[in-house]
Amino acid sequence: MSDKPEAPAIIKHRITADPEVNPREWEAFWRGAINGTVFNSLSFLAYHPPDRFKSHHLTLRRKGNLVGIFPAVEREEDGRRVWVSHQGASYGGPAYSPKLQYHHLEDLVRALVEYAREARFDRIRLTLPPVIYNDQPDQALPFALYRQGFQVTRRELTQAVRLDSDESGLLDTFVNKTRGAYRKAIAEGLTFRIIDQPTTAELDRFWEILVENRRGLGVIPTHSREEIERLHKLIPENLMLAVVERDGEMAAVIWNFICNRHTVLEFYMAHDAAHQHLKPVPFLTYNSLLWARQRGFRWLDFGISSIWGEPTWGLLKFKENFGSRNFLRLTWQKDL
């Protein structure tokens, strides 16, 4: 005989799954969700070519009110039909209303699973944003996923700098050599500039520096030059492009996603090899952190420093030079 207590009968109005999407309602919802990010936005996802993914989004309602969204795509993997949230975004999973109590959240996940079964999916996979993206440091959703049979299939380490400290002490969070590099950049006459409405020439130069830098690392950028420009047209309010210059020439560039009102995600940072001796990256990083702090953000996320659970040691150490802290980016999966 089990000592496990029976679940209380507390669900009076079950959450239901609805494949019908109202774009205006959807866009307003993710901004107020407890874990909503720009990667939940249909405007962001629209930068992908129409034939790249087969979209299969879901809304979740309680008493007729929207309480959750699930931006997702269908794909085939080894003969299995898989529902992925979202293959074309850094983070996914259900974004949900802060008004939901925990038992409602379990009901939301249950409704999502029931819908997937009825739609004849064989598997669900999603990657949640780290807890620093949440409106409050709430981890109810991972627990609800666990309770409904999801398992963690991938763990990555992401590193972020906390911004709600005293501005005068921000530079003190850097290690000594990085503070020295920052001061050298000032002595060399480097300047920092935000580009709110990038011109074609500015995007071209940004792209040249990015591709050259990534080529030296043996990789290519995730986005194409055209996709970067398209994103600036689709979601300009959620992008931050900045450069470090000397005598009008770009020495280093940074491209950030403003994910929500709490967290900024650095997506690309690169420097021009000809300007490397000027140490532009610490100067660029400090001014980007200062920009984010002055606008009320809590965190600047440098992104992951591991690949399939194996640390990229040089990258991890580099980010620690700026006083970063470590958080998990978890991918959850359930076979149906």
Steps between C-alpha positions, in 0.01 A plus 500: 500500500642836395544788745475747214201730560236538236503825303232738626207569271584867445459542125162662448563656159731287289747667267430413138729496198407706196694504170333827395741795530401865519829681420408822681390313812809277483743795475341678795503181709868404483608842627301447821574129545708402801764345272428671169786600269532647154557143377130438568412786265338422166665816366841359588423157355385665177862567400531134399419421135148350468633164381762455774266365769151359524343711773263339749427753774260448789305725733374384841188641662324488833136611517553645152795717605845460348735364769778342295664488158722238338686611186609183323579318178451148369796294382595141421780330694585137423145428397351677801268799478644754745346821635784744573469835677654674306773370270567851369542671839751496784229423757149358486248309703166618633489863614232536763298757692629616841141464625514119481535310823721193501217248450387702198852475359495123528166505321654714226783252442249212510286673236806549280587130524142388434486722193831356373365148533178590319706665224700175473840636596752245624711741705500850650824696547555846641782715638396734780665837557723505810337624819656848461252567218200454726301790637565344841756225581229234468573137408150356510502412130801263513337322792170472312682360196673243722167408659348441156776264389744731321870426539803723457689391189748785476671728752700804396673765708418863429681793661346834591598819681268642763430869439304623802812591697651843556607651168830623642590143591426342163860517381615348830327175406757455219825319575816714518630435147159575349475829689848581370392425142198727545722788614738440209209533258411837651861615470502394135202724428236233434136608504174309549196563283146356494357462149122532526425496127792330324572603144586251227866603527501448878340158470747406227797593719347324801458189287857515368645515852268224624577259215875562520499445875292182482715364216798518734304286746401249233127580510245706309233738638160353581326772297566616147567863417148525354340345809673749729367789295154342489494469878585869533189572295273252683598559865719814519389565859641161606845538346808692613791553262808683627856556382836609634679735265834672464524798269167399344605140427320206663729306731241271664126431475225355719146391412257432785142378531287694749314188605260657749498780754746315724763335283719579201667218305831561328481312173806620310817673615796531267808714448701600196837322506681817391379674820559214742804670654272781621309257728154608379296208638515584875415861412208382287378260768515756780307759303240240394452399863474865600245565224286207618526600865400860435187377324388290793592150386596251771725271298715489190530139387823419312349176369607139536858393574455128443412268213296190584601534863874539437641837612674717244769591749649801324160657446388423854813660649469803270148571628609456861738791443191724501354370825247264342293246691392156382151373418354192334329489163300178502338311213202286600348214305209259528435197281130433444 
